[in-house]
Structure formats: structure tokens, C-alpha cells
Amino acid sequence: MTELSHPSGHAARTPDKPAYIMGDTGEVVTYKQLDERSSRGANVFRSLGVKPGEHVAILMENHPRFFEIVWAAQRAGIIFTAISSHLLEKEVAYIIDNCDAKVLVTSPKLEGVAADALASISRSIEAYAVDKPERFKSWQEALDAAPVEPQGPECAGVHMLYSSGTTGHPKGVYPVWAPDRTLDHIEPGMAALRDFFGINNDTVYLSPAPLYHAAPLIFNQLVMFQGGASIIMEKFDAEAALELIEKHGVTTAQFVPIMFVRMLKLSEEQRKQYDVSSLQKAIHAAAPCPVEIKKQMIDWWGPIIFEYYSSTENAGATLLNTEQWQSHPGSVGAPLGCVIHILDEDGNELRAGEIGEVFFENPHMNFEYYKEPEKTAETRNNKGWATVGDIGFVDDDGFLYLADRKDFMIISGGVNIYPQEIENTLIMHPKVADVGVFGIPNEEFGEEVKAVVQPASESFDADELEAELIAWCRENISAVKCPRSIDFDMALPRLDNGKLYKNKIAAAYRAAAK
């Protein structure tokens, strides 16, 4: 394990080594280039009046400039929010405004969404775009005009990502920030992941997922902290991933289970065409992996499959290797640097094998929801333990198993989807009297979004209304959140307290899907 160093340190020692390589285009960004561009970028932020501890936003697909902007914010002591490139303009607008961003940097591909989002925000926000923008100021021109030497104190910034809630708007996961953090500062949880997975300056890391997600963002930064090289895919493709592993001698890669499914669906001839023997660790997270899928991956790649479970909040984490999983199939791992408690609805601790809400006792846990003290308080119990609403149990050996998600959070293809937002959208349609949304099993994606609607009228054509409501959803929320199918029930069950008895509906659909 090499000593931790900011990328600027690697630029001094190995200036021509690639910090990252874009998968499709092959564009290389060396440590020298990353150092110079991020230093200039930090000076641009300073010239715009962004002080340490203040906020900027990044709205960008997997783009070669993405990490140059991330490291610019990091070395200027700025809190940066990476926004999903799949959101609608009103969703983007909420996050930009809520996170108090003073500057937005985007790409030409997303300029239109960004412009529409900014038009709905009353305060003034400086807006830039990389490459050759049409609507915003040029980030490249700003860099060219900025000096390369730091024009102010350098201290470590940090990300603030948004985790959607079950009751409306997403929540910013606010980090503990200190103005005296050195550029080499790394959170204990990140250091634990680095050490467990052996990330060092020899690591060649394949990153196939969207960079605005917590895991790809954190792991790529870990690789660059250590002086390794990242291979960043612009978009995941199963065969292209295998090709990149062989081409670049990838040693470490991280996937979500749907990516395993896609690779396993390649023909035997396609799979055998590529030499993946350089791969030492294949990590997966973000969603439960079907036991059979994981068995097939182990049969194909050998005992190099590693799994971890955590959250954007980093309330706690679990880890396990292949051998541990084979002894505890279906588990997401043993606790790392924390203690797991399974509690019932009254806050009583349950025994091994009993299902309840997962709480973490974690000395390093430090998150809060930005400007949401009440929602933050809801995540803690009277002992200070934290939960993100997951349901599960631990076995006699202390390994954690996830049984479900509180409030019916849906995980589809590694993406967290919250039913309340979809229900709020559908109930606004004039032909909808009531609605329940939940996840049902999907062989490829793990889960898919299912909606059951109580029509406002008894006279309707099911096929026509289903198409109309799905189109309505696509107009109002991101496509990834929209129901894959809608069924109809003239009397959805509600309890006396007004809550929809969704357990009963969902259980019937899940039983039918088995």
C-alpha cells in the first residue's frame, strides 16, 4: 500500500502516468494534466467568490472533464454536488437551489436541461459548460485565463450527494467539513474500503457506472489518491467491459448486479473471446445480487468476487469476500468499523435470525441531511445509532442479510427508486382516485416498478389508461422511476388511519412472480 497522496503529489512523481482513461474514446488525462487543470479550476472557483465550505454543482454525464472539476472543487475546499444526468429540469432545479450552489458546471449534452432548470431559480448562479457551449460561459476559456499556481489556501473539499426520500424531495447528505483539512484528508470509511480492496498505485480500476453515484465517485477518487489508473466507461456495455479489462490489464472493477446479468447473457463464444485473467477483484454493491447470478460469476471469474453494503449517508458498512459469501450465501457481509443492531418497531434489539430495521453504531458516522434537521433526527434512535431504513437480519456469525427496504424503496438495476414520488405524480392525474406503487421481482434488474391504480371512474379501457398514465409519468418524472406496468383495482385497501395497506397488495404480486 503506497502512502496516501493528493493527485498533485503523483503529478510531481509520475507526471505522465494516466490518472484516468475514457473507455470509448481512449482519451487519456495524465496526473500532470489533472493537477494543472484542477489547480486552474480551483482558481476559477475562487475568482467567482466561492469560499471554502461553500457549494458548487456538477451536472454532467461520464465526461473526461468531470474529475478535473471534482478535484478543482476538492483542492479549493468546496463542497460539490454531482447531479444525476437523467433527472428532469425541475428535479435538477430543486437540487441546484437546495444545495446553495454558487456555480454550476455542465456539458453541452445537458446545457438545455441546465438552462431550463436555472430559469426557474430566482437567485443568480454562475453557469459554465465544458467543450464548446452554446448557452453558457466556456469553462475551458475560464481555465485558460486562470493562473496555474494556487491563488488562495488549499484545503480539502468534499462531496454532498442527494439521496431521495420516500416523502417528496431528495435530501442532501451533508458531510462534516473542516477548513483545516489537508488535501490528503480521507474519511475513515473511505480508508477502510481502500485497505480492504487493496487499492494502490498499481491498481487499474474499471469504472462502468455513472460518476454522479456515490460509489463510482468515491472509488475513482480513492484510486487517484493512491496514484492508480481508472478506466472510465462513458456507458456500460457488457462486451465492451470485457474488452477493456483485457486491453488495459484491469486489476479491480466495480459493478452492480444487473451488469453481471448482462455479461452472463453474452454467448459462450463472446465471453471466451476476452482474457480477464488480470482481474484480481470484482466488486459489487448497490443492489441485492441474486444468489444464482453470483454463483455463475464465481464459476466464471473464480473466487475474486467481493461485495460491500453501504449507503450515500455512510451510516455503516459491511464487507465480504467470495469465501465468506459461499459460507453465508445471500449475505451482504460482516460489519466494517461499526456494530450492527437489528431493532423492532419499538426499538428493542432482536436476536440473530429475526428481521427488523438495520441500525448502525458507528463512531465515524457523521452525516446529516442538509437543512433538514427533522429528517436527520428520524435516522437516529435514543442511543445515537443510525438507520437509512433498511430491513434485514444478522445470522449467528454476525453477517447481515437484507430482507426488504423500509417504505418499499425499490432497487432496479442498482438505482434506488422511491414509490412516494411516483404515487404523488399519478394521483395528480384526473383519472386516478388512489394508487399504490411498489417493487416486484425482475430477473434482469432485480426489481421493477409496479403501480396499482384505483380509477376515478368505473368505465375505462385498461390498455388505454395504462398507456396514458405511463406517458403522464414520463412527462413529470425521470424515465427510470416510471412504472413498467400498471394494473387496476376498484377498491385499494386502506387502514383506519388512512394508510394504504400496501403490504397486502405487494405480497400478492411478489408471490405470483415466484
MOLINBEL-V641849 format. One record per residue. N is the residue number from 1. PSI is psi in whole degrees, 0 to 359 (NA if undefined). Layout:
n	psi
N	PSI
N	PSI
//
This chain:
n	psi
1	122
2	158
3	140
4	138
5	142
6	151
7	333
8	329
9	320
10	328
11	327
12	327
13	318
14	69
15	328
16	359
17	138
18	128
19	319
20	157
21	131
22	133
23	311
24	309
25	338
26	7
27	132
28	134
29	112
30	168
31	326
32	315
33	317
34	318
35	311
36	316
37	323
38	326
39	316
40	318
41	320
42	321
43	326
44	313
45	318
46	319
47	337
48	5
49	14
50	116
51	159
52	135
53	352
54	179
55	145
56	163
57	147
58	121
59	102
60	143
61	183
62	96
63	146
64	342
65	350
66	306
67	339
68	323
69	320
70	311
71	332
72	314
73	319
74	320
75	358
76	7
77	26
78	146
79	120
80	141
81	116
82	127
83	141
84	133
85	359
86	0
87	157
88	164
89	324
90	330
91	319
92	317
93	317
94	314
95	315
96	315
97	316
98	324
99	0
100	35
101	132
102	339
103	142
104	132
105	128
106	190
107	162
108	325
109	328
110	12
111	320
112	312
113	316
114	318
115	316
116	322
117	313
118	329
119	337
120	1
121	130
122	329
123	164
124	133
125	129
126	131
127	131
128	157
129	147
130	177
131	234
132	85
133	156
134	333
135	333
136	173
137	155
138	120
139	323
140	317
141	322
142	319
143	315
144	328
145	349
146	145
147	155
148	332
149	139
150	133
151	20
152	176
153	142
154	120
155	158
156	123
157	188
158	158
159	152
160	102
161	163
162	131
163	117
164	145
165	175
166	356
167	55
168	234
169	153
170	163
171	136
172	125
173	98
174	126
175	160
176	123
177	138
178	133
179	350
180	12
181	131
182	165
183	333
184	5
185	137
186	137
187	148
188	322
189	320
190	319
191	322
192	319
193	317
194	314
195	318
196	318
197	2
198	39
199	125
200	192
201	354
202	356
203	133
204	112
205	124
206	123
207	99
208	355
209	165
210	135
211	344
212	348
213	153
214	312
215	308
216	322
217	311
218	314
219	321
220	321
221	321
222	315
223	317
224	328
225	323
226	353
227	18
228	193
229	134
230	141
231	111
232	117
233	132
234	325
235	140
236	135
237	130
238	310
239	323
240	324
241	316
242	320
243	318
244	324
245	314
246	313
247	318
248	3
249	45
250	133
251	331
252	136
253	154
254	133
255	169
256	158
257	326
258	330
259	322
260	315
261	313
262	320
263	322
264	336
265	353
266	152
267	159
268	322
269	317
270	317
271	322
272	349
273	337
274	137
275	110
276	23
277	343
278	340
279	121
280	332
281	122
282	110
283	142
284	153
285	195
286	334
287	153
288	136
289	125
290	138
291	317
292	322
293	316
294	322
295	317
296	322
297	321
298	320
299	324
300	309
301	349
302	187
303	52
304	12
305	120
306	148
307	145
308	159
309	130
310	202
311	167
312	325
313	339
314	45
315	330
316	174
317	154
318	157
319	150
320	153
321	183
322	313
323	318
324	320
325	321
326	332
327	342
328	62
329	135
330	348
331	154
332	3
333	177
334	154
335	144
336	111
337	20
338	173
339	132
340	134
341	133
342	119
343	147
344	184
345	339
346	4
347	9
348	141
349	135
350	162
351	170
352	136
353	347
354	135
355	134
356	193
357	138
358	121
359	149
360	131
361	109
362	113
363	341
364	0
365	126
366	18
367	157
368	159
369	128
370	119
371	25
372	67
373	325
374	318
375	326
376	315
377	328
378	341
379	350
380	149
381	186
382	353
383	1
384	2
385	151
386	149
387	151
388	15
389	14
390	150
391	135
392	196
393	164
394	149
395	185
396	338
397	1
398	9
399	140
400	140
401	132
402	124
403	327
404	181
405	134
406	144
407	23
408	34
409	137
410	134
411	110
412	114
413	31
414	359
415	130
416	126
417	132
418	123
419	329
420	318
421	322
422	318
423	319
424	326
425	312
426	324
427	341
428	348
429	135
430	341
431	7
432	125
433	326
434	159
435	145
436	136
437	137
438	176
439	143
440	156
441	141
442	124
443	325
444	316
445	358
446	302
447	157
448	159
449	127
450	136
451	139
452	122
453	138
454	110
455	152
456	338
457	149
458	347
459	107
460	156
461	116
462	315
463	316
464	318
465	322
466	313
467	320
468	318
469	323
470	320
471	321
472	316
473	317
474	335
475	340
476	340
477	169
478	147
479	327
480	340
481	348
482	145
483	140
484	333
485	156
486	129
487	169
488	141
489	128
490	352
491	86
492	137
493	128
494	144
495	171
496	331
497	4
498	352
499	138
500	131
501	72
502	333
503	316
504	316
505	310
506	320
507	320
508	318
509	320
510	324
511	320
512	335
513	348
514	NA
//
